[in-house]
């Protein structure tokens, strides 16, 4: 009876997930729920700024603000196919790197120069 509940080395088989399998749901390659939400948010912000602009000037140019902001956000959140990272994440990493200390305490030994 105790043999039923014990695992031996022979019974253990690891489940290997291939590298190209993704666990995240995507509508288009590289654009998932998070990216769609950011694009819609940018479009809503563009529309709201456009409506404010419309109330101030009375011009129909408010439509011209919604489309470019949505397109700009698409460029920010769509991942690069080669690296798999989007522009927004790269900008966040650059900001975090600039905020980190840059002083290195390594000293060269003799014969290596100053």
C-alpha positions, -999 to +999 in steps of 0.1 A: +000+000+000+028+024+008+043+018-027+013+035-043+021+069-027+058+070-030+076+083-061+108+068-073+134+083-096+121+062-125+085+076-121+095+112-122+092+127-157+096+165-161+071+184-181+091+204-206+074+234-222+088+243-257+103+278-259+079+291-285+048+284-264+033+315-248+009+314-218-005+348-225-036+355-247-029+377-277-054+392-302-026+398-327+011+388-325+025+409-297-007+427-288-026+413-259-052+425-234-027+449-217-017+466-249-053+469-261-062+485-228-033+510-231-043+519-267-079+524-258-069+545-228-047+567-251-076+570-275-100+580-247-075+606-235-071+619-271-109+622-274-113+640-241-086+665-250-102+668-284-136+675-269-121+702-247-104+716-277-137+715-295-155+734-268-128+761-267-124+767-304-156+751-320-135+733-346-138+697-358-100+692-354-107+672-322-109+640-343-073+647-353-062+643-317-077+609-309-062+590-339-026+601-335-026+595-297-039+560-303-014+554-330+014+567-308+004+545-280+004+515-304+040+523-313+049+524-275+032+492-265+038+469-295+068+446-288+097+445-312+096+410-329+133+405-325+137+414-289+102+408-276+103+441-256+082+471-262+094+508-263+076+516-230+094+489-211+128+500-226+121+536-215+113+524-180+145+504-179+165+534-191+150+555-164+157+529-137+193+526-150+199+564-149+186+564-113+210+537-101+245+545-088+273+546-113+304+546-091+326+515-096+351+507-069+373+484-090+409+494-091+434+482-117+464+463-105+500+472-113+510+472-149+475+479-163+477+517-163+456+543-146 
